[in-house]
């Protein structure tokens, strides 16, 4: 579920007998719950709107979801093999990794 660039992970809580969601990809904690998908969508959007309004009132920048950058630590041998593979395809390492990851998801 996404709204205004924010994404949520939703699961069923057996203990609470309802759906529970949380915003992923940011350090602030934003949670919400509901009994149906329709309720979850509304609760999620209200939680994001409330979060953004609260940040504005507190004069602080909200966490930005998914910058598109992340670091991966590899064994040096794996790094070298990836560089060779990218070169064989006339691509930068970044292009090669991005295309490989896009195919994987």
C-alpha positions in Angstrom: 0.0 0.0 0.0 1.4 3.4 -0.9 0.4 7.0 -0.4 2.3 10.2 -1.0 5.5 8.2 -1.6 5.2 6.3 1.7 4.8 2.5 1.7 3.2 0.3 4.4 3.6 -3.3 5.5 0.3 -4.9 6.6 -0.3 -8.1 8.5 -3.0 -9.8 10.5 -2.6 -9.6 14.3 -4.2 -12.7 15.8 -3.9 -11.3 19.3 -5.8 -8.1 18.3 -8.0 -9.8 15.8 -7.4 -7.1 13.2 -5.1 -5.9 10.5 -2.1 -3.9 11.6 0.1 -1.8 9.4 3.3 0.2 9.8 5.1 2.5 7.4 8.3 1.1 6.1 11.5 2.8 4.8 11.6 5.6 7.4 13.1 5.9 10.9 10.0 7.5 12.5 7.4 5.0 13.7 4.0 5.3 12.1 1.4 2.5 12.8 -2.3 2.1 12.0 -4.9 -0.6 12.2 -8.3 -1.6 10.8 -10.8 -4.5 10.3 -10.9 -4.4 6.5 -8.8 -3.4 3.5 -11.0 -0.3 3.1 -10.4 0.7 6.7 -6.7 0.0 6.4 -6.4 2.3 3.3 -8.2 5.1 5.1 -6.2 4.6 8.3 -3.0 4.6 6.4 -3.7 7.8 4.5 -4.9 9.5 7.7 -1.7 8.4 9.5 0.5 9.8 6.7 -1.5 13.1 6.6 -1.3 13.4 10.4 2.4 12.6 10.4 3.1 15.3 7.7 0.9 17.9 9.6 2.7 17.1 12.9 6.1 17.5 11.3 5.0 20.8 9.9 3.7 22.0 13.3 6.9 21.0 15.0 8.9 22.7 12.2 10.9 19.6 11.4 11.4 17.8 8.1 9.5 14.5 7.8 11.5 11.4 7.0 11.7 10.9 3.3 10.8 7.4 2.1 13.3 5.4 0.0 15.9 7.7 -1.5 16.8 5.2 -4.1 20.3 4.8 -2.6 21.6 2.0 -0.5 25.0 0.5 0.2 25.7 -3.2 -0.2 28.8 -4.8 1.3 30.2 -7.6 -0.8 33.2 -9.9 -0.7 36.0 -8.3 -2.9 35.9 -11.3 -5.2 32.1 -10.8 -5.8 32.6 -7.1 -6.4 35.3 -7.9 -9.0 33.1 -10.4 -10.8 30.2 -8.0 -11.0 32.5 -5.3 -12.5 33.6 -7.8 -15.2 30.0 -8.9 -15.9 28.9 -5.2 -16.2 31.9 -4.5 -18.5 31.0 -7.5 -20.7 27.5 -5.9 -21.2 29.0 -2.4 -21.8 27.4 -1.1 -18.6 28.5 0.7 -15.5 28.4 -1.4 -12.4 25.5 0.8 -11.2 23.5 0.1 -14.4 24.2 -3.6 -14.2 23.1 -3.9 -10.5 20.0 -1.7 -11.0 18.8 -3.8 -14.0 19.6 -7.1 -12.2 17.6 -6.0 -9.1 14.7 -4.7 -11.2 14.4 -8.1 -12.8 14.5 -9.8 -9.4 11.5 -7.8 -8.1 
